[in-house]
């Protein structure tokens, strides 16, 4: 089926420190051409951290983009320190990013990390992959936050984590991460 879709031109129209944006001019199966606009973001990781006491680790932070304070799972970009850009099967890069982000944002260090899933996000608009990593065997420590991370750490019993994440305002990454953990039997 993809052979019926020919990319005639691909153009990046702008680049920022966070993402690039542009379009692909595509010849569709019926012979017509259309521009499909996209934004490309670096791969990201979402961390479902669970303490030995059965608490899920969250951060609460203000999100200027949507002008709301969110209760979220730890998340961040997979970068070159994590072994390079993550591809769909790059388990080590996602797990490395999860370990780093968890420690930076919360101070927790994980003994065990396991990639639950990686997937494409908002495929009608984004070129972006996300991995959800389960982090267990947590040891508390001091966070080492980036200069734009003004957040507080909260723990919630795993049995209440999904309900807390569903309370407005909520976001996709936190819900997806917790739903995957629930399917894996980690919130039971």
C-alpha positions as CSV (number, residue, x, y, z in Angstrom):
1,X,0.0,0.0,0.0
2,X,2.8,2.5,0.8
3,X,4.1,2.0,-2.7
4,X,0.9,3.9,-3.9
5,X,2.1,7.0,-2.1
6,X,5.1,8.8,-3.7
7,X,6.9,11.6,-1.9
8,X,7.6,14.2,-4.6
9,X,9.2,16.7,-2.3
10,X,10.0,17.0,1.4
11,X,10.7,20.5,2.8
12,X,11.6,21.7,6.2
13,X,10.2,25.2,6.6
14,X,11.5,26.0,10.1
15,X,13.6,24.7,12.9
16,X,13.7,25.5,16.5
17,X,15.7,24.0,19.4
18,X,12.7,21.7,20.2
19,X,11.3,20.7,16.8
20,X,11.3,21.1,13.0
21,X,8.3,21.7,10.9
22,X,7.6,21.3,7.2
23,X,5.7,19.3,4.7
24,X,5.9,16.4,2.2
25,X,4.3,16.9,-1.2
26,X,2.8,13.5,-1.9
27,X,1.4,11.9,-4.9
28,X,-1.7,10.1,-3.7
29,X,-3.0,6.7,-5.1
30,X,-5.4,8.5,-7.4
31,X,-2.6,10.6,-9.0
32,X,-3.4,13.9,-7.3
33,X,-0.8,15.7,-5.2
34,X,-1.2,17.1,-1.7
35,X,1.0,18.7,0.9
36,X,1.0,16.9,4.2
37,X,2.3,19.1,7.0
38,X,4.3,17.7,9.9
39,X,6.3,18.7,13.0
40,X,9.3,16.5,14.0
41,X,10.3,16.1,17.6
42,X,13.0,14.1,19.2
43,X,12.0,10.8,20.7
44,X,10.8,11.0,24.3
45,X,10.4,8.7,27.3
46,X,7.7,8.5,29.9
47,X,8.7,6.8,33.2
48,X,6.3,4.8,35.4
49,X,8.2,4.9,38.6
50,X,7.0,2.6,41.4
51,X,8.5,2.6,44.9
52,X,9.0,-0.5,47.0
53,X,6.1,0.9,49.1
54,X,3.7,0.6,46.2
55,X,3.6,4.3,45.4
56,X,3.6,5.7,41.8
57,X,6.0,8.7,41.3
58,X,4.5,11.8,39.8
59,X,5.7,15.4,39.2
60,X,3.4,18.4,39.3
61,X,4.4,21.2,37.1
62,X,3.0,24.2,35.3
63,X,2.9,23.9,31.5
64,X,3.0,27.3,29.9
65,X,1.9,25.9,26.5
66,X,-1.5,25.0,27.8
67,X,-1.5,27.4,30.8
68,X,-2.3,24.6,33.3
69,X,-0.6,22.8,36.2
70,X,-0.4,19.1,35.4
71,X,0.1,16.0,37.5
72,X,2.4,13.9,35.3
73,X,4.6,11.0,35.1
74,X,8.3,11.8,34.7
75,X,9.2,12.4,31.1
76,X,11.9,13.8,28.8
77,X,13.8,13.6,25.6
78,X,16.0,10.7,24.5
79,X,19.3,12.3,23.6
80,X,22.8,11.5,22.5
81,X,23.8,10.8,26.2
82,X,21.3,7.9,26.0
83,X,23.0,6.2,23.1
84,X,21.5,8.3,20.3
85,X,18.1,8.8,18.9
86,X,15.7,6.0,19.8
87,X,14.2,4.0,17.0
88,X,11.2,1.6,17.5
89,X,13.4,-1.2,18.9
90,X,16.1,0.8,20.7
91,X,15.3,-0.5,24.2
92,X,18.6,0.6,25.7
93,X,18.2,4.3,24.7
94,X,14.7,4.5,26.2
95,X,15.8,2.9,29.4
96,X,18.9,5.1,29.7
97,X,16.8,8.2,29.2
98,X,14.3,7.0,31.8
99,X,17.0,6.4,34.3
100,X,18.5,9.9,33.7
101,X,15.1,11.7,33.7
102,X,13.9,10.0,36.8
103,X,17.0,10.9,38.7
104,X,17.1,14.5,37.4
105,X,13.5,15.3,38.1
106,X,12.8,13.4,41.3
107,X,16.1,12.2,42.7
108,X,15.0,8.6,42.6
109,X,17.5,6.0,41.3
110,X,16.1,2.8,39.8
111,X,17.5,-0.7,40.2
112,X,15.4,-2.1,37.4
113,X,14.2,-0.5,34.1
114,X,12.0,-2.2,31.5
115,X,10.6,-0.8,28.3
116,X,6.9,-1.5,28.2
117,X,6.2,-0.1,24.8
118,X,7.4,2.3,22.1
119,X,5.1,3.8,19.5
120,X,4.5,6.7,17.1
121,X,2.5,9.6,18.5
122,X,-0.2,11.7,16.8
123,X,0.7,10.2,13.4
124,X,-1.5,12.6,11.4
125,X,0.7,15.5,12.4
126,X,3.9,14.4,14.3
127,X,7.1,12.6,13.5
128,X,7.6,11.6,17.1
129,X,8.2,8.4,19.0
130,X,7.6,7.8,22.6
131,X,8.7,4.9,24.9
132,X,7.1,4.0,28.2
133,X,9.6,2.6,30.8
134,X,8.7,0.9,34.1
135,X,11.2,1.8,36.8
136,X,11.3,-0.2,40.0
137,X,13.6,-0.8,43.0
138,X,13.7,3.0,43.6
139,X,16.1,4.6,46.0
140,X,15.5,8.3,47.0
141,X,18.1,10.9,46.4
142,X,18.5,14.5,45.5
143,X,17.2,15.8,42.1
144,X,19.4,17.6,39.6
145,X,16.8,19.5,37.6
146,X,17.3,21.5,34.5
147,X,17.0,25.3,34.9
148,X,13.5,25.3,33.4
149,X,12.1,22.5,35.7
150,X,10.1,24.0,38.4
151,X,8.2,21.0,39.8
152,X,7.3,19.1,42.9
153,X,7.4,15.4,43.4
154,X,4.4,13.5,44.6
155,X,3.8,9.9,45.3
156,X,0.4,8.3,45.1
157,X,-0.6,4.7,45.9
158,X,-0.5,2.6,42.7
159,X,-4.1,1.6,43.3
160,X,-5.1,5.3,43.0
161,X,-2.6,6.4,40.3
162,X,-4.8,6.0,37.3
163,X,-7.8,7.7,38.9
164,X,-5.5,10.6,39.9
165,X,-4.1,10.9,36.4
166,X,-7.6,10.9,35.0
167,X,-8.7,13.9,37.2
168,X,-8.7,17.1,35.1
169,X,-6.5,18.5,33.9
170,X,-4.8,15.4,32.4
171,X,-2.5,14.5,29.5
172,X,-1.9,11.8,27.0
173,X,1.6,10.6,28.1
174,X,0.6,10.1,31.7
175,X,-2.6,8.2,30.8
176,X,-0.8,6.1,28.2
177,X,2.0,5.2,30.6
178,X,-0.3,4.2,33.4
179,X,-2.6,2.2,31.1
180,X,0.3,0.3,29.8
181,X,1.5,-0.4,33.4
182,X,-2.0,-1.5,34.3
183,X,-2.1,-3.9,31.3
184,X,1.3,-5.3,32.5
185,X,-0.2,-5.9,36.0
186,X,2.0,-3.3,37.6
187,X,-0.8,-1.2,39.2
188,X,-2.7,-4.1,40.7
